[in-house]
Amino acid sequence: MTKAIEFSHFFRLLNSVKEGSEENKQPLQDLLDQYQSLENCDSGLHQLGQAFIYIGLIELFAYAATDDINVIGSIDRSRWEEMAKEKQSDLPPHLANTMIKHAKKEKLSAQISSKWPISKREVEKNIVPMARYITEGILDAID
């Protein structure tokens, strides 16, 4: 039986920083750095999720034109709609599609299956659901 993949600790940190918690900014950055390096993964799907969190947050910062979580959390609906028109894509599909494209471009399924006891096909089968899960988690945390 495989261990459940969840990133609630990360999403709670992200939300607390969005809510103004100064003391959680550095732990959030440390976790992001860890996710970028993919050093402390428990499994292949955990590695995929960490990669997607990192890519998703970087893309969120680019989309919103700021890396300040407080500012992003305070953007009102009309401004999100303006950004969607400018970017020609709403944020949720944009984040998920960026993760999916990254996985294909970087051949993550091959990388992960060569490192972990999981088949390339199993990783590929989980790319879209993982992108949706991570996108939903990010959006819930900043909402």
Secondary structure, 3 states (H helix, E strand, C coil): CCCCCCCHHHHHHHHHHHCCCHHHHHHHHHHHHHHHHCCCCCCHHHHHHHHHHHHHHHHHHHHHCCCCHHHHHCCCHHHHHHHHHHHCCCHHHHHHHHHHHHHHHCCHHHHHHHHCCCCHHHHHHHHHHHHHHHHHHHHHHHC
